[in-house]
Amino acid sequence: QWTNPHAFIEIDVPEEGGKLVHWSVEMNSPNNLTRQGWKSSLLKPGDKVTVTLNPLRDGKKGGLFVAIVFADGKVIKDPTNRQRPEPQPKT
């Protein structure tokens, strides 16, 4: 969702047994994301990615965006979040 005041990544995460669980990841505003190298077309339905986030305190499936690793190993992280190490691409 490329919307103000915050964009979201909506993802379906497979659990054991193959069941998909929906997660919602809150991001910065589209204006700030553009300055950080994002485009509204960067993620497409069906893309396989690894997302690092700060989880919601209430335990719901979602959180605040920290970083994303694309299938090709490209990493984009939130430059304002310096508290976590950069995620490593899977090999």
DAUR-V234856 format. One record per residue. RES is the residue in one letter. D_FIRST is the distance of its C-alpha to the first C-alpha in Angstrom with 2 decimals. Layout:
res/d_first
RES/D_FIRST
RES/D_FIRST
//
This chain:
res/d_first
Q/0.00
W/3.80
T/5.68
N/9.13
P/10.83
H/8.56
A/5.40
F/5.04
I/6.41
E/7.45
I/10.97
D/14.24
V/17.19
P/20.65
E/23.40
E/27.11
G/28.23
G/25.15
K/23.18
L/19.38
V/17.84
H/14.18
W/12.87
S/9.95
V/10.01
E/9.54
M/9.72
N/11.35
S/10.61
P/9.49
N/13.26
N/14.43
L/12.26
T/13.79
R/17.13
Q/16.67
G/16.36
W/12.70
K/11.58
S/8.39
S/10.55
L/11.70
L/10.23
K/11.06
P/11.51
G/14.77
D/14.88
K/17.14
V/16.31
T/17.74
V/15.71
T/17.77
L/16.73
N/18.69
P/18.80
L/18.57
R/22.11
D/22.25
G/21.88
K/18.78
K/16.67
G/14.23
G/14.68
L/14.19
F/13.41
V/16.75
A/16.69
I/15.77
V/18.49
F/18.01
A/20.61
D/22.64
G/23.02
K/20.93
V/19.80
I/17.31
K/17.68
D/16.95
P/20.12
T/20.45
N/20.86
R/24.39
Q/25.54
R/24.73
P/26.14
E/24.12
P/23.23
Q/25.53
P/24.67
K/26.32
T/29.35
//
